[in-house]
Amino acid sequence: MPGGVIRLDQGSNEPRNEPRNERRNEEEQLVATPNVANTLANVPIFSGCSKRELGIIARASKEVKHKEGTVIAREGERGIGLFLILDGQCKVTIGGKTKARLGAGDFFGEVALLDGGPRTATVTAVSPVRLIGITGWVFRGLLMEHPTIALKTLEAVAGRLRSVSKEPV
């Protein structure tokens, strides 16, 4: 059968055709997971996780693409999770004033990943942007299934809190 793969549907002996491009997308996702896992290692709350654990988190995340001008996170609105920029650029504004620019390897929403609280800033795509996102509810499920990830995430958050509390007031 040119241009496709034949697979059996689950629970059926009937073959189904699967276009070659679907198979290629699966392969691309499998190849991309180690790259995403390596990038996740740079997110402070995941820095203590092993390669295996980072791979688990990477597989639970989803790729998202946004056009230039898209507001990805809005200040004051409830956050749904963490986003890690793979390609493109975003600007961060607070009260309408630009505070930072983010690019490949940068991330936002790590606090919302844990508590789902309101966003402290607005993040807008200033170019087409490709992100990896993981929602709080998916992450909480991972924490329940993989307690070592929960422990390492907690340790990282405690470490960050401790370092901030040591700063002079």
CYANA upper distance limits for C-alpha pairs under 8 A (distance plus 0.5 A):
  1 MET  CA      5 VAL  CA      7.95
  3 GLY  CA     19 PRO  CA      6.88
  3 GLY  CA     20 ARG  CA      5.88
  4 GLY  CA     17 ASN  CA      6.95
  4 GLY  CA     18 GLU  CA      5.99
  4 GLY  CA     19 PRO  CA      4.96
  4 GLY  CA     20 ARG  CA      4.97
  5 VAL  CA     17 ASN  CA      6.48
  5 VAL  CA     18 GLU  CA      5.64
  5 VAL  CA     19 PRO  CA      6.94
  5 VAL  CA     20 ARG  CA      6.94
  5 VAL  CA     23 ARG  CA      8.27
  6 ILE  CA     15 PRO  CA      6.70
  6 ILE  CA     16 ARG  CA      6.20
  6 ILE  CA     17 ASN  CA      5.34
  6 ILE  CA     18 GLU  CA      6.47
  7 ARG  CA     15 PRO  CA      6.07
  7 ARG  CA     16 ARG  CA      6.05
  7 ARG  CA     17 ASN  CA      7.09
  7 ARG  CA     18 GLU  CA      7.49
  8 LEU  CA     12 SER  CA      7.22
  8 LEU  CA     13 ASN  CA      6.55
  8 LEU  CA     14 GLU  CA      6.37
  8 LEU  CA     15 PRO  CA      4.99
  8 LEU  CA     16 ARG  CA      6.47
  9 ASP  CA     13 ASN  CA      7.41
  9 ASP  CA     14 GLU  CA      6.99
  9 ASP  CA     15 PRO  CA      6.99
  9 ASP  CA     16 ARG  CA      7.11
 18 GLU  CA     22 GLU  CA      7.20
 18 GLU  CA     23 ARG  CA      7.84
 19 PRO  CA     23 ARG  CA      7.42
 20 ARG  CA     24 ARG  CA      6.74
 21 ASN  CA     25 ASN  CA      6.65
 22 GLU  CA     26 GLU  CA      6.90
 23 ARG  CA     27 GLU  CA      6.81
 24 ARG  CA     28 GLU  CA      6.61
 25 ASN  CA     29 GLN  CA      6.69
 26 GLU  CA     30 LEU  CA      6.78
 27 GLU  CA     31 VAL  CA      6.64
 28 GLU  CA     32 ALA  CA      6.46
 29 GLN  CA     33 THR  CA      6.71
 30 LEU  CA     34 PRO  CA      8.45
 31 VAL  CA     35 ASN  CA      8.23
 32 ALA  CA     36 VAL  CA      6.72
 33 THR  CA     37 ALA  CA      6.50
 33 THR  CA     55 GLY  CA      7.11
 33 THR  CA     58 ALA  CA      6.43
 33 THR  CA     59 ARG  CA      7.04
 34 PRO  CA     38 ASN  CA      6.62
 34 PRO  CA     55 GLY  CA      7.09
 34 PRO  CA     58 ALA  CA      8.39
 35 ASN  CA     39 THR  CA      6.78
 36 VAL  CA     40 LEU  CA      6.55
 36 VAL  CA     55 GLY  CA      8.48
 36 VAL  CA     58 ALA  CA      6.43
 36 VAL  CA    132 ILE  CA      8.46
 37 ALA  CA     41 ALA  CA      6.88
 37 ALA  CA     51 LYS  CA      7.61
 37 ALA  CA     54 LEU  CA      5.47
 37 ALA  CA     55 GLY  CA      5.77
 37 ALA  CA     57 ILE  CA      7.94
 37 ALA  CA     58 ALA  CA      5.92
 38 ASN  CA     42 ASN  CA      7.86
 38 ASN  CA     51 LYS  CA      8.36
 38 ASN  CA     54 LEU  CA      8.05
 39 THR  CA     43 VAL  CA      7.97
 39 THR  CA    105 GLY  CA      6.91
 40 LEU  CA     46 PHE  CA      7.05
 40 LEU  CA     47 SER  CA      8.26
 40 LEU  CA     54 LEU  CA      7.24
 40 LEU  CA     58 ALA  CA      8.04
 40 LEU  CA     84 LEU  CA      8.27
 41 ALA  CA     46 PHE  CA      6.17
 41 ALA  CA     47 SER  CA      5.44
 41 ALA  CA     48 GLY  CA      8.36
 41 ALA  CA     49 CYS  CA      7.87
 41 ALA  CA     54 LEU  CA      7.46
 42 ASN  CA     46 PHE  CA      7.77
 42 ASN  CA     47 SER  CA      6.61
 42 ASN  CA    105 GLY  CA      8.26
 43 VAL  CA     47 SER  CA      6.61
 43 VAL  CA    107 PHE  CA      7.76
 44 PRO  CA    156 ALA  CA      7.26
 45 ILE  CA    110 GLU  CA      8.14
 45 ILE  CA    152 LYS  CA      8.29
 45 ILE  CA    153 THR  CA      5.73
 45 ILE  CA    154 LEU  CA      8.32
 45 ILE  CA    156 ALA  CA      5.56
 45 ILE  CA    157 VAL  CA      6.62
 46 PHE  CA     54 LEU  CA      7.95
 46 PHE  CA    152 LYS  CA      7.83
 46 PHE  CA    153 THR  CA      6.59
 46 PHE  CA    156 ALA  CA      7.85
 47 SER  CA    156 ALA  CA      7.94
 48 GLY  CA    152 LYS  CA      6.26
 48 GLY  CA    153 THR  CA      7.95
 48 GLY  CA    156 ALA  CA      7.58
 49 CYS  CA     53 GLU  CA      6.20
 49 CYS  CA     54 LEU  CA      6.61
 49 CYS  CA    149 ILE  CA      7.05
 49 CYS  CA    152 LYS  CA      6.80
 49 CYS  CA    153 THR  CA      8.40
 50 SER  CA     54 LEU  CA      6.63
 51 LYS  CA     55 GLY  CA      6.58
 52 ARG  CA     56 ILE  CA      6.91
 53 GLU  CA     57 ILE  CA      6.88
 53 GLU  CA    149 ILE  CA      7.12
 54 LEU  CA     58 ALA  CA      6.52
 55 GLY  CA     59 ARG  CA      6.62
 56 ILE  CA     60 ALA  CA      6.92
 57 ILE  CA     61 SER  CA      6.96
 57 ILE  CA    139 PHE  CA      8.31
 57 ILE  CA    142 LEU  CA      8.07
 60 ALA  CA    134 ILE  CA      7.41
 60 ALA  CA    138 VAL  CA      7.66
 60 ALA  CA    139 PHE  CA      8.29
 61 SER  CA    132 ILE  CA      6.69
 61 SER  CA    133 GLY  CA      5.92
 61 SER  CA    134 ILE  CA      5.15
 61 SER  CA    135 THR  CA      8.34
 62 LYS  CA    132 ILE  CA      5.99
 62 LYS  CA    133 GLY  CA      5.83
 62 LYS  CA    134 ILE  CA      6.97
 63 GLU  CA    130 ARG  CA      7.55
 63 GLU  CA    131 LEU  CA      6.15
 63 GLU  CA    132 ILE  CA      4.98
 63 GLU  CA    133 GLY  CA      6.76
 64 VAL  CA    130 ARG  CA      6.32
 64 VAL  CA    131 LEU  CA      5.61
 64 VAL  CA    132 ILE  CA      6.51
 64 VAL  CA    133 GLY  CA      7.29
 65 LYS  CA    128 PRO  CA      7.89
 65 LYS  CA    129 VAL  CA      6.18
 65 LYS  CA    130 ARG  CA      4.97
 65 LYS  CA    131 LEU  CA      6.69
 66 HIS  CA     70 THR  CA      6.75
 66 HIS  CA     72 ILE  CA      8.43
 66 HIS  CA    125 ALA  CA      7.55
 66 HIS  CA    128 PRO  CA      6.32
 66 HIS  CA    129 VAL  CA      5.82
 66 HIS  CA    130 ARG  CA      7.09
 67 LYS  CA    125 ALA  CA      7.35
 67 LYS  CA    127 SER  CA      7.19
 67 LYS  CA    128 PRO  CA      5.04
 67 LYS  CA    129 VAL  CA      7.02
 68 GLU  CA    124 THR  CA      8.45
 68 GLU  CA    125 ALA  CA      5.55
 68 GLU  CA    126 VAL  CA      5.53
 68 GLU  CA    127 SER  CA      4.80
 68 GLU  CA    128 PRO  CA      5.28
 68 GLU  CA    129 VAL  CA      7.77
 69 GLY  CA    124 THR  CA      6.62
 69 GLY  CA    125 ALA  CA      5.72
 69 GLY  CA    126 VAL  CA      6.23
 69 GLY  CA    127 SER  CA      7.75
 70 THR  CA    124 THR  CA      6.11
 70 THR  CA    125 ALA  CA      5.89
 70 THR  CA    126 VAL  CA      8.48
 71 VAL  CA    122 THR  CA      7.68
 71 VAL  CA    123 VAL  CA      6.48
 71 VAL  CA    124 THR  CA      4.81
 71 VAL  CA    125 ALA  CA      6.99
 72 ILE  CA    122 THR  CA      8.06
 72 ILE  CA    123 VAL  CA      6.09
 72 ILE  CA    124 THR  CA      6.14
 72 ILE  CA    125 ALA  CA      7.60
 73 ALA  CA     77 GLU  CA      8.22
 73 ALA  CA     79 GLY  CA      7.84
 73 ALA  CA    119 ARG  CA      7.55
 73 ALA  CA    121 ALA  CA      7.91
 73 ALA  CA    122 THR  CA      5.74
 73 ALA  CA    123 VAL  CA      5.56
 73 ALA  CA    124 THR  CA      7.65
 74 ARG  CA    119 ARG  CA      6.92
 74 ARG  CA    121 ALA  CA      6.88
 74 ARG  CA    122 THR  CA      4.75
 74 ARG  CA    123 VAL  CA      7.04
 75 GLU  CA     94 ILE  CA      7.55
 75 GLU  CA     95 GLY  CA      8.50
 75 GLU  CA    118 PRO  CA      7.66
 75 GLU  CA    119 ARG  CA      5.32
 75 GLU  CA    120 THR  CA      5.72
 75 GLU  CA    121 ALA  CA      4.77
 75 GLU  CA    122 THR  CA      5.08
 76 GLY  CA    118 PRO  CA      5.47
 76 GLY  CA    119 ARG  CA      5.54
 76 GLY  CA    120 THR  CA      6.70
 76 GLY  CA    121 ALA  CA      7.86
 77 GLU  CA    118 PRO  CA      5.46
 77 GLU  CA    119 ARG  CA      6.08
 78 ARG  CA    112 ALA  CA      8.31
 78 ARG  CA    116 GLY  CA      6.60
 78 ARG  CA    117 GLY  CA      5.84
 78 ARG  CA    118 PRO  CA      4.63
 78 ARG  CA    119 ARG  CA      6.52
 79 GLY  CA    109 GLY  CA      7.46
 79 GLY  CA    112 ALA  CA      5.48
 79 GLY  CA    113 LEU  CA      8.05
 79 GLY  CA    116 GLY  CA      5.55
 79 GLY  CA    117 GLY  CA      6.26
 79 GLY  CA    118 PRO  CA      6.02
 79 GLY  CA    119 ARG  CA      6.02
 80 ILE  CA    109 GLY  CA      8.39
 80 ILE  CA    112 ALA  CA      6.56
 80 ILE  CA    113 LEU  CA      7.06
 80 ILE  CA    116 GLY  CA      6.23
 80 ILE  CA    135 THR  CA      5.96
 80 ILE  CA    136 GLY  CA      6.36
 81 GLY  CA    109 GLY  CA      6.06
 81 GLY  CA    110 GLU  CA      7.17
 81 GLY  CA    111 VAL  CA      8.34
 81 GLY  CA    112 ALA  CA      5.64
 81 GLY  CA    113 LEU  CA      4.57
 81 GLY  CA    114 LEU  CA      8.21
 81 GLY  CA    116 GLY  CA      7.50
 81 GLY  CA    133 GLY  CA      7.50
 81 GLY  CA    134 ILE  CA      6.17
 81 GLY  CA    135 THR  CA      4.70
 81 GLY  CA    136 GLY  CA      5.45
 82 LEU  CA    107 PHE  CA      7.67
 82 LEU  CA    108 PHE  CA      6.31
 82 LEU  CA    109 GLY  CA      4.72
 82 LEU  CA    110 GLU  CA      5.47
 82 LEU  CA    111 VAL  CA      8.32
 82 LEU  CA    112 ALA  CA      7.31
 82 LEU  CA    113 LEU  CA      5.93
 82 LEU  CA    133 GLY  CA      6.17
 82 LEU  CA    134 ILE  CA      6.01
 82 LEU  CA    135 THR  CA      7.01
 82 LEU  CA    136 GLY  CA      8.25
 83 PHE  CA    107 PHE  CA      6.02
 83 PHE  CA    108 PHE  CA      5.99
 83 PHE  CA    109 GLY  CA      6.69
 83 PHE  CA    110 GLU  CA      8.33
 83 PHE  CA    131 LEU  CA      6.68
 83 PHE  CA    132 ILE  CA      6.11
 83 PHE  CA    133 GLY  CA      4.94
 83 PHE  CA    134 ILE  CA      7.20
 84 LEU  CA    104 ALA  CA      8.38
 84 LEU  CA    105 GLY  CA      7.01
 84 LEU  CA    106 ASP  CA      6.48
 84 LEU  CA    107 PHE  CA      4.77
 84 LEU  CA    108 PHE  CA      7.20
 84 LEU  CA    131 LEU  CA      5.91
 84 LEU  CA    132 ILE  CA      5.63
 84 LEU  CA    133 GLY  CA      6.92
 85 ILE  CA     89 GLN  CA      8.33
 85 ILE  CA    102 LEU  CA      8.33
 85 ILE  CA    103 GLY  CA      6.72
 85 ILE  CA    104 ALA  CA      5.43
 85 ILE  CA    105 GLY  CA      6.04
 85 ILE  CA    106 ASP  CA      6.10
 85 ILE  CA    107 PHE  CA      6.47
 85 ILE  CA    129 VAL  CA      7.78
 85 ILE  CA    130 ARG  CA      6.70
 85 ILE  CA    131 LEU  CA      4.97
 85 ILE  CA    132 ILE  CA      7.02
 86 LEU  CA    103 GLY  CA      8.19
 86 LEU  CA    104 ALA  CA      5.27
 86 LEU  CA    105 GLY  CA      6.58
 86 LEU  CA    129 VAL  CA      8.09
 86 LEU  CA    130 ARG  CA      5.98
 86 LEU  CA    131 LEU  CA      5.75
 86 LEU  CA    132 ILE  CA      7.49
 87 ASP  CA    103 GLY  CA      7.37
 87 ASP  CA    104 ALA  CA      5.58
 87 ASP  CA    128 PRO  CA      8.49
 87 ASP  CA    129 VAL  CA      5.99
 87 ASP  CA    130 ARG  CA      5.56
 87 ASP  CA    131 LEU  CA      7.52
 88 GLY  CA    103 GLY  CA      6.41
 88 GLY  CA    104 ALA  CA      6.92
 88 GLY  CA    125 ALA  CA      8.26
 88 GLY  CA    126 VAL  CA      8.27
 88 GLY  CA    127 SER  CA      6.19
 88 GLY  CA    128 PRO  CA      6.25
 88 GLY  CA    129 VAL  CA      4.78
 88 GLY  CA    130 ARG  CA      6.96
 89 GLN  CA    101 ARG  CA      7.48
 89 GLN  CA    102 LEU  CA      6.09
 89 GLN  CA    103 GLY  CA      5.08
 89 GLN  CA    104 ALA  CA      7.71
 89 GLN  CA    125 ALA  CA      6.54
 89 GLN  CA    126 VAL  CA      6.11
 89 GLN  CA    127 SER  CA      6.11
 89 GLN  CA    128 PRO  CA      7.96
 89 GLN  CA    129 VAL  CA      6.77
 90 CYS  CA    101 ARG  CA      6.24
 90 CYS  CA    102 LEU  CA      5.60
 90 CYS  CA    103 GLY  CA      7.03
 90 CYS  CA    123 VAL  CA      6.82
 90 CYS  CA    124 THR  CA      5.78
 90 CYS  CA    125 ALA  CA      4.74
 90 CYS  CA    126 VAL  CA      5.58
 90 CYS  CA    127 SER  CA      7.59
 90 CYS  CA    129 VAL  CA      8.17
 91 LYS  CA     98 THR  CA      7.29
 91 LYS  CA     99 LYS  CA      8.14
 91 LYS  CA    100 ALA  CA      6.36
 91 LYS  CA    101 ARG  CA      4.94
 91 LYS  CA    102 LEU  CA      6.60
 91 LYS  CA    123 VAL  CA      6.14
 91 LYS  CA    124 THR  CA      5.90
 91 LYS  CA    125 ALA  CA      7.01
 91 LYS  CA    126 VAL  CA      7.00
 92 VAL  CA     98 THR  CA      6.27
 92 VAL  CA     99 LYS  CA      6.07
 92 VAL  CA    100 ALA  CA      5.59
 92 VAL  CA    101 ARG  CA      6.55
 92 VAL  CA    102 LEU  CA      7.97
 92 VAL  CA    121 ALA  CA      6.91
 92 VAL  CA    122 THR  CA      6.15
 92 VAL  CA    123 VAL  CA      5.15
 92 VAL  CA    124 THR  CA      7.17
 93 THR  CA     97 LYS  CA      5.55
 93 THR  CA     98 THR  CA      4.76
 93 THR  CA     99 LYS  CA      5.84
 93 THR  CA    100 ALA  CA      7.69
 93 THR  CA    121 ALA  CA      6.19
 93 THR  CA    122 THR  CA      5.67
 93 THR  CA    123 VAL  CA      7.02
 94 ILE  CA     98 THR  CA      7.15
 94 ILE  CA     99 LYS  CA      7.23
 94 ILE  CA    120 THR  CA      7.78
 94 ILE  CA    121 ALA  CA      5.42
 94 ILE  CA    122 THR  CA      6.82
 95 GLY  CA    121 ALA  CA      8.28
102 LEU  CA    106 ASP  CA      6.22
102 LEU  CA    107 PHE  CA      8.08
109 GLY  CA    113 LEU  CA      6.71
109 GLY  CA    119 ARG  CA      8.07
110 GLU  CA    114 LEU  CA      7.38
111 VAL  CA    115 ASP  CA      6.76
111 VAL  CA    116 GLY  CA      7.88
111 VAL  CA    117 GLY  CA      8.14
112 ALA  CA    116 GLY  CA      4.70
112 ALA  CA    117 GLY  CA      6.01
112 ALA  CA    118 PRO  CA      7.83
112 ALA  CA    119 ARG  CA      7.77
112 ALA  CA    136 GLY  CA      7.54
113 LEU  CA    134 ILE  CA      8.13
113 LEU  CA    135 THR  CA      6.84
113 LEU  CA    136 GLY  CA      4.98
113 LEU  CA    139 PHE  CA      7.74
114 LEU  CA    136 GLY  CA      6.73
114 LEU  CA    140 ARG  CA      8.43
115 ASP  CA    136 GLY  CA      8.08
116 GLY  CA    136 GLY  CA      7.22
125 ALA  CA    129 VAL  CA      6.85
134 ILE  CA    138 VAL  CA      7.25
134 ILE  CA    139 PHE  CA      7.18
135 THR  CA    139 PHE  CA      6.64
136 GLY  CA    140 ARG  CA      6.51
137 TRP  CA    141 GLY  CA      6.86
138 VAL  CA    142 LEU  CA      6.92
139 PHE  CA    143 LEU  CA      6.75
140 ARG  CA    144 MET  CA      6.86
141 GLY  CA    145 GLU  CA      6.82
142 LEU  CA    146 HIS  CA      6.28
142 LEU  CA    149 ILE  CA      8.34
143 LEU  CA    147 PRO  CA      6.00
143 LEU  CA    148 THR  CA      8.32
143 LEU  CA    149 ILE  CA      6.52
143 LEU  CA    150 ALA  CA      5.39
144 MET  CA    150 ALA  CA      8.09
146 HIS  CA    150 ALA  CA      7.33
147 PRO  CA    151 LEU  CA      6.65
148 THR  CA    152 LYS  CA      6.67
149 ILE  CA    153 THR  CA      6.50
150 ALA  CA    154 LEU  CA      6.60
151 LEU  CA    155 GLU  CA      6.65
152 LYS  CA    156 ALA  CA      6.68
153 THR  CA    157 VAL  CA      6.73
154 LEU  CA    158 ALA  CA      6.56
155 GLU  CA    159 GLY  CA      6.57
156 ALA  CA    160 ARG  CA      6.73
157 VAL  CA    161 LEU  CA      6.63
158 ALA  CA    162 ARG  CA      6.48
159 GLY  CA    163 SER  CA      6.68
160 ARG  CA    164 VAL  CA      6.75
161 LEU  CA    165 SER  CA      6.61
162 ARG  CA    166 LYS  CA      6.82
163 SER  CA    167 GLU  CA      7.42
